[in-house]
Amino acid sequence: MTWAHWSKSTPWKDRERMVKGIRCNSKWNRWRRRYLMSHPACAECGLAGEEVHHIIPRAQAPKLMYDEANVQTLCRKCHASKHLHPDRFA
């Protein structure tokens, strides 16, 4: 099952498995850790960053998952606000 096969009827357990398979693998964890060490501050507010945010979502551009030009460090509050506003890609 791939991201393109997601639908409202896809069980949450299967969605979680897909997320773990794509995002929470050891390559991503190592890459994320290195990125946060070299970019420790939130790009929005300047506080300590805890999240790596994909500017263009992975589902839309999976090839950009590890592209530093497509990610930014955000604190949890700023990261949550990015995901609450659908116009963030404009």
PDB file with one MODEL, atoms N, CA, C and O in Angstrom:
MODEL        1
ATOM      1  N   MET A   1       0.843  -1.171   0.000  1.00  0.00           N
ATOM      2  CA  MET A   1       0.000   0.000   0.000  1.00  0.00           C
ATOM      3  C   MET A   1       0.890   1.237   0.000  1.00  0.00           C
ATOM      4  O   MET A   1       1.839   1.310   0.781  1.00  0.00           O
ATOM      5  N   THR A   2       0.604   2.200  -0.853  1.00  0.00           N
ATOM      6  CA  THR A   2       1.395   3.426  -0.925  1.00  0.00           C
ATOM      7  C   THR A   2       0.552   4.606  -0.487  1.00  0.00           C
ATOM      8  O   THR A   2      -0.645   4.477  -0.230  1.00  0.00           O
ATOM      9  N   TRP A   3       1.206   5.772  -0.405  1.00  0.00           N
ATOM     10  CA  TRP A   3       0.484   6.989  -0.007  1.00  0.00           C
ATOM     11  C   TRP A   3      -0.684   7.260  -0.935  1.00  0.00           C
ATOM     12  O   TRP A   3      -1.726   7.738  -0.487  1.00  0.00           O
ATOM     13  N   ALA A   4      -0.532   6.964  -2.218  1.00  0.00           N
ATOM     14  CA  ALA A   4      -1.589   7.236  -3.186  1.00  0.00           C
ATOM     15  C   ALA A   4      -2.829   6.390  -2.935  1.00  0.00           C
ATOM     16  O   ALA A   4      -3.915   6.744  -3.394  1.00  0.00           O
ATOM     17  N   HIS A   5      -2.690   5.278  -2.215  1.00  0.00           N
ATOM     18  CA  HIS A   5      -3.821   4.399  -1.963  1.00  0.00           C
ATOM     19  C   HIS A   5      -4.593   4.751  -0.696  1.00  0.00           C
ATOM     20  O   HIS A   5      -5.564   4.080  -0.347  1.00  0.00           O
ATOM     21  N   TRP A   6      -4.157   5.805  -0.010  1.00  0.00           N
ATOM     22  CA  TRP A   6      -4.883   6.203   1.208  1.00  0.00           C
ATOM     23  C   TRP A   6      -6.275   6.680   0.854  1.00  0.00           C
ATOM     24  O   TRP A   6      -6.473   7.358  -0.154  1.00  0.00           O
ATOM     25  N   SER A   7      -7.218   6.331   1.672  1.00  0.00           N
ATOM     26  CA  SER A   7      -8.571   6.865   1.523  1.00  0.00           C
ATOM     27  C   SER A   7      -9.169   6.956   2.913  1.00  0.00           C
ATOM     28  O   SER A   7      -8.572   6.506   3.891  1.00  0.00           O
ATOM     29  N   LYS A   8     -10.349   7.542   2.989  1.00  0.00           N
ATOM     30  CA  LYS A   8     -11.000   7.663   4.293  1.00  0.00           C
ATOM     31  C   LYS A   8     -11.328   6.302   4.880  1.00  0.00           C
ATOM     32  O   LYS A   8     -11.516   6.169   6.089  1.00  0.00           O
ATOM     33  N   SER A   9     -11.397   5.290   4.022  1.00  0.00           N
ATOM     34  CA  SER A   9     -11.726   3.952   4.520  1.00  0.00           C
ATOM     35  C   SER A   9     -10.484   3.149   4.928  1.00  0.00           C
ATOM     36  O   SER A   9     -10.618   2.041   5.447  1.00  0.00           O
ATOM     37  N   THR A  10      -9.279   3.688   4.702  1.00  0.00           N
ATOM     38  CA  THR A  10      -8.063   2.977   5.098  1.00  0.00           C
ATOM     39  C   THR A  10      -7.992   2.924   6.617  1.00  0.00           C
ATOM     40  O   THR A  10      -8.060   3.966   7.269  1.00  0.00           O
ATOM     41  N   PRO A  11      -7.858   1.746   7.189  1.00  0.00           N
ATOM     42  CA  PRO A  11      -7.782   1.643   8.650  1.00  0.00           C
ATOM     43  C   PRO A  11      -6.585   2.399   9.201  1.00  0.00           C
ATOM     44  O   PRO A  11      -5.522   2.427   8.580  1.00  0.00           O
ATOM     45  N   TRP A  12      -6.757   3.015  10.374  1.00  0.00           N
ATOM     46  CA  TRP A  12      -5.680   3.797  10.990  1.00  0.00           C
ATOM     47  C   TRP A  12      -4.446   2.956  11.240  1.00  0.00           C
ATOM     48  O   TRP A  12      -3.328   3.461  11.131  1.00  0.00           O
ATOM     49  N   LYS A  13      -4.619   1.690  11.571  1.00  0.00           N
ATOM     50  CA  LYS A  13      -3.468   0.817  11.813  1.00  0.00           C
ATOM     51  C   LYS A  13      -2.599   0.730  10.559  1.00  0.00           C
ATOM     52  O   LYS A  13      -1.372   0.757  10.653  1.00  0.00           O
ATOM     53  N   ASP A  14      -3.231   0.624   9.377  1.00  0.00           N
ATOM     54  CA  ASP A  14      -2.482   0.556   8.125  1.00  0.00           C
ATOM     55  C   ASP A  14      -1.809   1.884   7.812  1.00  0.00           C
ATOM     56  O   ASP A  14      -0.684   1.906   7.311  1.00  0.00           O
ATOM     57  N   ARG A  15      -2.490   2.999   8.102  1.00  0.00           N
ATOM     58  CA  ARG A  15      -1.887   4.306   7.881  1.00  0.00           C
ATOM     59  C   ARG A  15      -0.659   4.469   8.761  1.00  0.00           C
ATOM     60  O   ARG A  15       0.372   4.964   8.306  1.00  0.00           O
ATOM     61  N   GLU A  16      -0.765   4.053  10.029  1.00  0.00           N
ATOM     62  CA  GLU A  16       0.343   4.164  10.960  1.00  0.00           C
ATOM     63  C   GLU A  16       1.529   3.336  10.471  1.00  0.00           C
ATOM     64  O   GLU A  16       2.673   3.784  10.554  1.00  0.00           O
ATOM     65  N   ARG A  17       1.270   2.158   9.972  1.00  0.00           N
ATOM     66  CA  ARG A  17       2.325   1.290   9.460  1.00  0.00           C
ATOM     67  C   ARG A  17       3.032   1.961   8.276  1.00  0.00           C
ATOM     68  O   ARG A  17       4.256   1.888   8.168  1.00  0.00           O
ATOM     69  N   MET A  18       2.265   2.619   7.383  1.00  0.00           N
ATOM     70  CA  MET A  18       2.861   3.291   6.233  1.00  0.00           C
ATOM     71  C   MET A  18       3.734   4.456   6.692  1.00  0.00           C
ATOM     72  O   MET A  18       4.836   4.649   6.179  1.00  0.00           O
ATOM     73  N   VAL A  19       3.249   5.220   7.643  1.00  0.00           N
ATOM     74  CA  VAL A  19       4.024   6.342   8.151  1.00  0.00           C
ATOM     75  C   VAL A  19       5.316   5.832   8.757  1.00  0.00           C
ATOM     76  O   VAL A  19       6.384   6.386   8.495  1.00  0.00           O
ATOM     77  N   LYS A  20       5.235   4.783   9.562  1.00  0.00           N
ATOM     78  CA  LYS A  20       6.445   4.223  10.171  1.00  0.00           C
ATOM     79  C   LYS A  20       7.391   3.709   9.101  1.00  0.00           C
ATOM     80  O   LYS A  20       8.605   3.867   9.229  1.00  0.00           O
ATOM     81  N   GLY A  21       6.869   3.105   8.060  1.00  0.00           N
ATOM     82  CA  GLY A  21       7.719   2.564   7.012  1.00  0.00           C
ATOM     83  C   GLY A  21       8.424   3.634   6.208  1.00  0.00           C
ATOM     84  O   GLY A  21       9.548   3.423   5.753  1.00  0.00           O
ATOM     85  N   ILE A  22       7.795   4.764   6.024  1.00  0.00           N
ATOM     86  CA  ILE A  22       8.377   5.811   5.196  1.00  0.00           C
ATOM     87  C   ILE A  22       9.127   6.837   6.033  1.00  0.00           C
ATOM     88  O   ILE A  22      10.244   7.223   5.688  1.00  0.00           O
ATOM     89  N   ARG A  23       8.534   7.272   7.108  1.00  0.00           N
ATOM     90  CA  ARG A  23       9.094   8.389   7.844  1.00  0.00           C
ATOM     91  C   ARG A  23       9.954   7.969   9.018  1.00  0.00           C
ATOM     92  O   ARG A  23      11.001   8.571   9.260  1.00  0.00           O
ATOM     93  N   CYS A  24       9.549   6.980   9.733  1.00  0.00           N
ATOM     94  CA  CYS A  24      10.227   6.624  10.975  1.00  0.00           C
ATOM     95  C   CYS A  24      11.203   5.485  10.780  1.00  0.00           C
ATOM     96  O   CYS A  24      11.267   4.575  11.606  1.00  0.00           O
ATOM     97  N   ASN A  25      11.956   5.521   9.712  1.00  0.00           N
ATOM     98  CA  ASN A  25      12.973   4.495   9.530  1.00  0.00           C
ATOM     99  C   ASN A  25      14.314   5.031  10.018  1.00  0.00           C
ATOM    100  O   ASN A  25      14.438   6.217  10.327  1.00  0.00           O
ATOM    101  N   SER A  26      15.298   4.176  10.088  1.00  0.00           N
ATOM    102  CA  SER A  26      16.585   4.580  10.656  1.00  0.00           C
ATOM    103  C   SER A  26      17.278   5.641   9.806  1.00  0.00           C
ATOM    104  O   SER A  26      17.950   6.518  10.349  1.00  0.00           O
ATOM    105  N   LYS A  27      17.129   5.580   8.491  1.00  0.00           N
ATOM    106  CA  LYS A  27      17.744   6.602   7.633  1.00  0.00           C
ATOM    107  C   LYS A  27      17.153   7.979   7.956  1.00  0.00           C
ATOM    108  O   LYS A  27      17.890   8.951   8.122  1.00  0.00           O
ATOM    109  N   TRP A  28      15.824   8.055   8.044  1.00  0.00           N
ATOM    110  CA  TRP A  28      15.179   9.329   8.370  1.00  0.00           C
ATOM    111  C   TRP A  28      15.600   9.813   9.755  1.00  0.00           C
ATOM    112  O   TRP A  28      15.911  10.992   9.923  1.00  0.00           O
ATOM    113  N   ASN A  29      15.616   8.941  10.731  1.00  0.00           N
ATOM    114  CA  ASN A  29      15.982   9.343  12.088  1.00  0.00           C
ATOM    115  C   ASN A  29      17.402   9.901  12.149  1.00  0.00           C
ATOM    116  O   ASN A  29      17.646  10.902  12.821  1.00  0.00           O
ATOM    117  N   ARG A  30      18.335   9.259  11.451  1.00  0.00           N
ATOM    118  CA  ARG A  30      19.715   9.777  11.417  1.00  0.00           C
ATOM    119  C   ARG A  30      19.771  11.116  10.712  1.00  0.00           C
ATOM    120  O   ARG A  30      20.409  12.046  11.206  1.00  0.00           O
ATOM    121  N   TRP A  31      19.115  11.233   9.565  1.00  0.00           N
ATOM    122  CA  TRP A  31      19.114  12.474   8.795  1.00  0.00           C
ATOM    123  C   TRP A  31      18.501  13.604   9.610  1.00  0.00           C
ATOM    124  O   TRP A  31      19.045  14.707   9.660  1.00  0.00           O
ATOM    125  N   ARG A  32      17.366  13.327  10.248  1.00  0.00           N
ATOM    126  CA  ARG A  32      16.657  14.316  11.055  1.00  0.00           C
ATOM    127  C   ARG A  32      17.532  14.801  12.213  1.00  0.00           C
ATOM    128  O   ARG A  32      17.606  16.002  12.473  1.00  0.00           O
ATOM    129  N   ARG A  33      18.188  13.884  12.900  1.00  0.00           N
ATOM    130  CA  ARG A  33      19.045  14.215  14.034  1.00  0.00           C
ATOM    131  C   ARG A  33      20.198  15.127  13.588  1.00  0.00           C
ATOM    132  O   ARG A  33      20.505  16.117  14.252  1.00  0.00           O
ATOM    133  N   ARG A  34      20.832  14.783  12.457  1.00  0.00           N
ATOM    134  CA  ARG A  34      21.933  15.616  11.944  1.00  0.00           C
ATOM    135  C   ARG A  34      21.422  16.996  11.542  1.00  0.00           C
ATOM    136  O   ARG A  34      22.065  18.008  11.823  1.00  0.00           O
ATOM    137  N   TYR A  35      20.259  17.032  10.882  1.00  0.00           N
ATOM    138  CA  TYR A  35      19.706  18.316  10.447  1.00  0.00           C
ATOM    139  C   TYR A  35      19.404  19.206  11.653  1.00  0.00           C
ATOM    140  O   TYR A  35      19.736  20.391  11.639  1.00  0.00           O
ATOM    141  N   LEU A  36      18.782  18.657  12.691  1.00  0.00           N
ATOM    142  CA  LEU A  36      18.457  19.437  13.889  1.00  0.00           C
ATOM    143  C   LEU A  36      19.719  19.919  14.608  1.00  0.00           C
ATOM    144  O   LEU A  36      19.717  20.998  15.200  1.00  0.00           O
ATOM    145  N   MET A  37      20.794  19.131  14.561  1.00  0.00           N
ATOM    146  CA  MET A  37      22.043  19.565  15.191  1.00  0.00           C
ATOM    147  C   MET A  37      22.648  20.746  14.437  1.00  0.00           C
ATOM    148  O   MET A  37      23.217  21.647  15.054  1.00  0.00           O
ATOM    149  N   SER A  38      22.532  20.752  13.129  1.00  0.00           N
ATOM    150  CA  SER A  38      23.105  21.845  12.345  1.00  0.00           C
ATOM    151  C   SER A  38      22.146  23.029  12.173  1.00  0.00           C
ATOM    152  O   SER A  38      22.573  24.109  11.765  1.00  0.00           O
ATOM    153  N   HIS A  39      20.879  22.844  12.473  1.00  0.00           N
ATOM    154  CA  HIS A  39      19.864  23.911  12.388  1.00  0.00           C
ATOM    155  C   HIS A  39      19.011  23.862  13.660  1.00  0.00           C
ATOM    156  O   HIS A  39      17.850  23.457  13.598  1.00  0.00           O
ATOM    157  N   PRO A  40      19.562  24.265  14.808  1.00  0.00           N
ATOM    158  CA  PRO A  40      18.873  24.053  16.083  1.00  0.00           C
ATOM    159  C   PRO A  40      17.725  25.021  16.393  1.00  0.00           C
ATOM    160  O   PRO A  40      16.887  24.715  17.241  1.00  0.00           O
ATOM    161  N   ALA A  41      17.668  26.162  15.737  1.00  0.00           N
ATOM    162  CA  ALA A  41      16.656  27.174  16.077  1.00  0.00           C
ATOM    163  C   ALA A  41      15.441  27.082  15.155  1.00  0.00           C
ATOM    164  O   ALA A  41      15.560  26.755  13.974  1.00  0.00           O
ATOM    165  N   CYS A  42      14.282  27.375  15.716  1.00  0.00           N
ATOM    166  CA  CYS A  42      13.035  27.423  14.946  1.00  0.00           C
ATOM    167  C   CYS A  42      13.142  28.528  13.894  1.00  0.00           C
ATOM    168  O   CYS A  42      13.518  29.656  14.210  1.00  0.00           O
ATOM    169  N   ALA A  43      12.812  28.203  12.652  1.00  0.00           N
ATOM    170  CA  ALA A  43      12.885  29.169  11.555  1.00  0.00           C
ATOM    171  C   ALA A  43      11.835  30.270  11.689  1.00  0.00           C
ATOM    172  O   ALA A  43      11.974  31.325  11.070  1.00  0.00           O
ATOM    173  N   GLU A  44      10.802  30.049  12.475  1.00  0.00           N
ATOM    174  CA  GLU A  44       9.730  31.035  12.634  1.00  0.00           C
ATOM    175  C   GLU A  44       9.948  31.967  13.822  1.00  0.00           C
ATOM    176  O   GLU A  44       9.846  33.186  13.680  1.00  0.00           O
ATOM    177  N   CYS A  45      10.248  31.403  14.992  1.00  0.00           N
ATOM    178  CA  CYS A  45      10.296  32.220  16.218  1.00  0.00           C
ATOM    179  C   CYS A  45      11.675  32.282  16.866  1.00  0.00           C
ATOM    180  O   CYS A  45      11.901  33.113  17.745  1.00  0.00           O
ATOM    181  N   GLY A  46      12.595  31.423  16.451  1.00  0.00           N
ATOM    182  CA  GLY A  46      13.942  31.453  16.990  1.00  0.00           C
ATOM    183  C   GLY A  46      14.161  30.626  18.251  1.00  0.00           C
ATOM    184  O   GLY A  46      15.293  30.517  18.724  1.00  0.00           O
ATOM    185  N   LEU A  47      13.107  30.046  18.800  1.00  0.00           N
ATOM    186  CA  LEU A  47      13.265  29.175  19.966  1.00  0.00           C
ATOM    187  C   LEU A  47      13.933  27.870  19.553  1.00  0.00           C
ATOM    188  O   LEU A  47      14.197  27.655  18.370  1.00  0.00           O
ATOM    189  N   ALA A  48      14.202  27.011  20.505  1.00  0.00           N
ATOM    190  CA  ALA A  48      14.806  25.711  20.198  1.00  0.00           C
ATOM    191  C   ALA A  48      13.875  24.892  19.309  1.00  0.00           C
ATOM    192  O   ALA A  48      12.700  24.712  19.632  1.00  0.00           O
ATOM    193  N   GLY A  49      14.394  24.407  18.209  1.00  0.00           N
ATOM    194  CA  GLY A  49      13.601  23.614  17.277  1.00  0.00           C
ATOM    195  C   GLY A  49      13.587  22.154  17.664  1.00  0.00           C
ATOM    196  O   GLY A  49      14.588  21.613  18.134  1.00  0.00           O
ATOM    197  N   GLU A  50      12.442  21.517  17.463  1.00  0.00           N
ATOM    198  CA  GLU A  50      12.286  20.107  17.788  1.00  0.00           C
ATOM    199  C   GLU A  50      11.762  19.292  16.611  1.00  0.00           C
ATOM    200  O   GLU A  50      11.838  18.063  16.621  1.00  0.00           O
ATOM    201  N   GLU A  51      11.238  19.962  15.611  1.00  0.00           N
ATOM    202  CA  GLU A  51      10.597  19.274  14.487  1.00  0.00           C
ATOM    203  C   GLU A  51      11.260  19.666  13.175  1.00  0.00           C
ATOM    204  O   GLU A  51      11.712  20.800  13.015  1.00  0.00           O
ATOM    205  N   VAL A  52      11.318  18.725  12.236  1.00  0.00           N
ATOM    206  CA  VAL A  52      11.765  19.020  10.883  1.00  0.00           C
ATOM    207  C   VAL A  52      10.516  19.040  10.015  1.00  0.00           C
ATOM    208  O   VAL A  52       9.843  18.023   9.846  1.00  0.00           O
ATOM    209  N   HIS A  53      10.218  20.214   9.468  1.00  0.00           N
ATOM    210  CA  HIS A  53       8.991  20.421   8.691  1.00  0.00           C
ATOM    211  C   HIS A  53       9.319  20.411   7.201  1.00  0.00           C
ATOM    212  O   HIS A  53      10.230  21.112   6.759  1.00  0.00           O
ATOM    213  N   HIS A  54       8.581  19.618   6.427  1.00  0.00           N
ATOM    214  CA  HIS A  54       8.725  19.611   4.978  1.00  0.00           C
ATOM    215  C   HIS A  54       7.869  20.732   4.402  1.00  0.00           C
ATOM    216  O   HIS A  54       6.656  20.753   4.608  1.00  0.00           O
ATOM    217  N   ILE A  55       8.486  21.658   3.687  1.00  0.00           N
ATOM    218  CA  ILE A  55       7.773  22.792   3.104  1.00  0.00           C
ATOM    219  C   ILE A  55       6.795  22.283   2.052  1.00  0.00           C
ATOM    220  O   ILE A  55       5.609  22.610   2.092  1.00  0.00           O
ATOM    221  N   ILE A  56       7.287  21.490   1.121  1.00  0.00           N
ATOM    222  CA  ILE A  56       6.402  20.776   0.190  1.00  0.00           C
ATOM    223  C   ILE A  56       6.230  19.388   0.791  1.00  0.00           C
ATOM    224  O   ILE A  56       7.212  18.659   0.937  1.00  0.00           O
ATOM    225  N   PRO A  57       5.003  19.005   1.144  1.00  0.00           N
ATOM    226  CA  PRO A  57       4.772  17.733   1.843  1.00  0.00           C
ATOM    227  C   PRO A  57       5.348  16.523   1.119  1.00  0.00           C
ATOM    228  O   PRO A  57       5.390  16.473  -0.110  1.00  0.00           O
ATOM    229  N   ARG A  58       5.790  15.555   1.908  1.00  0.00           N
ATOM    230  CA  ARG A  58       6.354  14.324   1.349  1.00  0.00           C
ATOM    231  C   ARG A  58       5.377  13.636   0.404  1.00  0.00           C
ATOM    232  O   ARG A  58       5.787  13.063  -0.606  1.00  0.00           O
ATOM    233  N   ALA A  59       4.106  13.688   0.721  1.00  0.00           N
ATOM    234  CA  ALA A  59       3.106  13.022  -0.121  1.00  0.00           C
ATOM    235  C   ALA A  59       3.053  13.649  -1.516  1.00  0.00           C
ATOM    236  O   ALA A  59       2.750  12.961  -2.491  1.00  0.00           O
ATOM    237  N   GLN A  60       3.344  14.946  -1.618  1.00  0.00           N
ATOM    238  CA  GLN A  60       3.321  15.627  -2.916  1.00  0.00           C
ATOM    239  C   GLN A  60       4.649  15.505  -3.657  1.00  0.00           C
ATOM    240  O   GLN A  60       4.679  15.509  -4.887  1.00  0.00           O
ATOM    241  N   ALA A  61       5.744  15.396  -2.911  1.00  0.00           N
ATOM    242  CA  ALA A  61       7.065  15.332  -3.542  1.00  0.00           C
ATOM    243  C   ALA A  61       7.987  14.418  -2.731  1.00  0.00           C
ATOM    244  O   ALA A  61       8.869  14.909  -2.026  1.00  0.00           O
ATOM    245  N   PRO A  62       7.799  13.108  -2.818  1.00  0.00           N
ATOM    246  CA  PRO A  62       8.616  12.192  -2.017  1.00  0.00           C
ATOM    247  C   PRO A  62      10.111  12.295  -2.305  1.00  0.00           C
ATOM    248  O   PRO A  62      10.926  11.993  -1.433  1.00  0.00           O
ATOM    249  N   LYS A  63      10.485  12.716  -3.512  1.00  0.00           N
ATOM    250  CA  LYS A  63      11.907  12.837  -3.851  1.00  0.00           C
ATOM    251  C   LYS A  63      12.592  13.957  -3.072  1.00  0.00           C
ATOM    252  O   LYS A  63      13.820  13.995  -2.991  1.00  0.00           O
ATOM    253  N   LEU A  64      11.809  14.865  -2.500  1.00  0.00           N
ATOM    254  CA  LEU A  64      12.377  15.984  -1.750  1.00  0.00           C
ATOM    255  C   LEU A  64      12.473  15.710  -0.252  1.00  0.00           C
ATOM    256  O   LEU A  64      12.767  16.619   0.525  1.00  0.00           O
ATOM    257  N   MET A  65      12.228  14.470   0.160  1.00  0.00           N
ATOM    258  CA  MET A  65      12.206  14.140   1.578  1.00  0.00           C
ATOM    259  C   MET A  65      13.510  14.507   2.282  1.00  0.00           C
ATOM    260  O   MET A  65      13.484  15.001   3.409  1.00  0.00           O
ATOM    261  N   TYR A  66      14.649  14.271   1.633  1.00  0.00           N
ATOM    262  CA  TYR A  66      15.946  14.532   2.250  1.00  0.00           C
ATOM    263  C   TYR A  66      16.628  15.776   1.673  1.00  0.00           C
ATOM    264  O   TYR A  66      17.834  15.956   1.842  1.00  0.00           O
ATOM    265  N   ASP A  67      15.874  16.619   1.004  1.00  0.00           N
ATOM    266  CA  ASP A  67      16.422  17.839   0.405  1.00  0.00           C
ATOM    267  C   ASP A  67      16.386  18.969   1.432  1.00  0.00           C
ATOM    268  O   ASP A  67      15.310  19.382   1.864  1.00  0.00           O
ATOM    269  N   GLU A  68      17.556  19.470   1.825  1.00  0.00           N
ATOM    270  CA  GLU A  68      17.616  20.517   2.847  1.00  0.00           C
ATOM    271  C   GLU A  68      16.905  21.794   2.413  1.00  0.00           C
ATOM    272  O   GLU A  68      16.482  22.576   3.264  1.00  0.00           O
ATOM    273  N   ALA A  69      16.766  22.022   1.114  1.00  0.00           N
ATOM    274  CA  ALA A  69      16.056  23.208   0.641  1.00  0.00           C
ATOM    275  C   ALA A  69      14.546  23.082   0.857  1.00  0.00           C
ATOM    276  O   ALA A  69      13.825  24.075   0.763  1.00  0.00           O
ATOM    277  N   ASN A  70      14.068  21.885   1.141  1.00  0.00           N
ATOM    278  CA  ASN A  70      12.636  21.659   1.318  1.00  0.00           C
ATOM    279  C   ASN A  70      12.238  21.430   2.781  1.00  0.00           C
ATOM    280  O   ASN A  70      11.085  21.096   3.052  1.00  0.00           O
ATOM    281  N   VAL A  71      13.151  21.599   3.710  1.00  0.00           N
ATOM    282  CA  VAL A  71      12.819  21.402   5.119  1.00  0.00           C
ATOM    283  C   VAL A  71      13.229  22.615   5.933  1.00  0.00           C
ATOM    284  O   VAL A  71      14.057  23.421   5.511  1.00  0.00           O
ATOM    285  N   GLN A  72      12.634  22.724   7.104  1.00  0.00           N
ATOM    286  CA  GLN A  72      13.017  23.768   8.040  1.00  0.00           C
ATOM    287  C   GLN A  72      12.785  23.264   9.452  1.00  0.00           C
ATOM    288  O   GLN A  72      11.891  22.455   9.702  1.00  0.00           O
ATOM    289  N   THR A  73      13.600  23.754  10.367  1.00  0.00           N
ATOM    290  CA  THR A  73      13.444  23.407  11.770  1.00  0.00           C
ATOM    291  C   THR A  73      12.360  24.296  12.359  1.00  0.00           C
ATOM    292  O   THR A  73      12.341  25.506  12.130  1.00  0.00           O
ATOM    293  N   LEU A  74      11.462  23.688  13.114  1.00  0.00           N
ATOM    294  CA  LEU A  74      10.407  24.437  13.792  1.00  0.00           C
ATOM    295  C   LEU A  74      10.260  23.921  15.223  1.00  0.00           C
ATOM    296  O   LEU A  74      10.524  22.752  15.504  1.00  0.00           O
ATOM    297  N   CYS A  75       9.834  24.809  16.121  1.00  0.00           N
ATOM    298  CA  CYS A  75       9.453  24.357  17.457  1.00  0.00           C
ATOM    299  C   CYS A  75       8.081  23.686  17.321  1.00  0.00           C
ATOM    300  O   CYS A  75       7.436  23.798  16.278  1.00  0.00           O
ATOM    301  N   ARG A  76       7.652  23.012  18.342  1.00  0.00           N
ATOM    302  CA  ARG A  76       6.373  22.274  18.240  1.00  0.00           C
ATOM    303  C   ARG A  76       5.188  23.206  18.008  1.00  0.00           C
ATOM    304  O   ARG A  76       4.274  22.873  17.253  1.00  0.00           O
ATOM    305  N   LYS A  77       5.199  24.365  18.650  1.00  0.00           N
ATOM    306  CA  LYS A  77       4.091  25.308  18.498  1.00  0.00           C
ATOM    307  C   LYS A  77       3.993  25.816  17.054  1.00  0.00           C
ATOM    308  O   LYS A  77       2.908  25.834  16.472  1.00  0.00           O
ATOM    309  N   CYS A  78       5.115  26.223  16.486  1.00  0.00           N
ATOM    310  CA  CYS A  78       5.117  26.713  15.104  1.00  0.00           C
ATOM    311  C   CYS A  78       4.799  25.595  14.115  1.00  0.00           C
ATOM    312  O   CYS A  78       4.122  25.821  13.112  1.00  0.00           O
ATOM    313  N   HIS A  79       5.286  24.395  14.398  1.00  0.00           N
ATOM    314  CA  HIS A  79       4.995  23.258  13.526  1.00  0.00           C
ATOM    315  C   HIS A  79       3.501  22.956  13.519  1.00  0.00           C
ATOM    316  O   HIS A  79       2.915  22.701  12.467  1.00  0.00           O
ATOM    317  N   ALA A  80       2.896  22.989  14.689  1.00  0.00           N
ATOM    318  CA  ALA A  80       1.451  22.748  14.775  1.00  0.00           C
ATOM    319  C   ALA A  80       0.680  23.829  14.020  1.00  0.00           C
ATOM    320  O   ALA A  80      -0.307  23.529  13.348  1.00  0.00           O
ATOM    321  N   SER A  81       1.118  25.074  14.123  1.00  0.00           N
ATOM    322  CA  SER A  81       0.402  26.154  13.437  1.00  0.00           C
ATOM    323  C   SER A  81       0.526  26.023  11.925  1.00  0.00           C
ATOM    324  O   SER A  81      -0.401  26.392  11.204  1.00  0.00           O
ATOM    325  N   LYS A  82       1.637  25.513  11.431  1.00  0.00           N
ATOM    326  CA  LYS A  82       1.797  25.290   9.981  1.00  0.00           C
ATOM    327  C   LYS A  82       0.783  24.264   9.468  1.00  0.00           C
ATOM    328  O   LYS A  82       0.251  24.396   8.366  1.00  0.00           O
ATOM    329  N   HIS A  83       0.530  23.248  10.283  1.00  0.00           N
ATOM    330  CA  HIS A  83      -0.377  22.192   9.859  1.00  0.00           C
ATOM    331  C   HIS A  83      -1.850  22.544  10.087  1.00  0.00           C
ATOM    332  O   HIS A  83      -2.736  21.838   9.605  1.00  0.00           O
ATOM    333  N   LEU A  84      -2.110  23.609  10.804  1.00  0.00           N
ATOM    334  CA  LEU A  84      -3.493  24.041  11.012  1.00  0.00           C
ATOM    335  C   LEU A  84      -3.983  24.980   9.923  1.00  0.00           C
ATOM    336  O   LEU A  84      -5.186  25.207   9.796  1.00  0.00           O
ATOM    337  N   HIS A  85      -3.063  25.529   9.134  1.00  0.00           N
ATOM    338  CA  HIS A  85      -3.425  26.502   8.115  1.00  0.00           C
ATOM    339  C   HIS A  85      -3.192  25.929   6.720  1.00  0.00           C
ATOM    340  O   HIS A  85      -2.045  25.791   6.296  1.00  0.00           O
ATOM    341  N   PRO A  86      -4.276  25.589   5.992  1.00  0.00           N
ATOM    342  CA  PRO A  86      -4.121  24.968   4.678  1.00  0.00           C
ATOM    343  C   PRO A  86      -3.486  25.898   3.637  1.00  0.00           C
ATOM    344  O   PRO A  86      -3.000  25.420   2.612  1.00  0.00           O
ATOM    345  N   ASP A  87      -3.479  27.199   3.875  1.00  0.00           N
ATOM    346  CA  ASP A  87      -2.901  28.137   2.915  1.00  0.00           C
ATOM    347  C   ASP A  87      -1.395  28.285   3.088  1.00  0.00           C
ATOM    348  O   ASP A  87      -0.790  29.169   2.482  1.00  0.00           O
ATOM    349  N   ARG A  88      -0.787  27.441   3.898  1.00  0.00           N
ATOM    350  CA  ARG A  88       0.644  27.560   4.192  1.00  0.00           C
ATOM    351  C   ARG A  88       1.516  27.304   2.981  1.00  0.00           C
ATOM    352  O   ARG A  88       2.692  27.667   2.992  1.00  0.00           O
ATOM    353  N   PHE A  89       0.979  26.688   1.934  1.00  0.00           N
ATOM    354  CA  PHE A  89       1.780  26.382   0.753  1.00  0.00           C
ATOM    355  C   PHE A  89       1.690  27.465  -0.296  1.00  0.00           C
ATOM    356  O   PHE A  89       2.322  27.364  -1.348  1.00  0.00           O
ATOM    357  N   ALA A  90       0.924  28.486  -0.031  1.00  0.00           N
ATOM    358  CA  ALA A  90       0.732  29.564  -1.023  1.00  0.00           C
ATOM    359  C   ALA A  90       1.955  30.439  -1.117  1.00  0.00           C
ATOM    360  O   ALA A  90       1.975  31.391  -1.897  1.00  0.00           O
TER     361      ALA A  90
ENDMDL
END
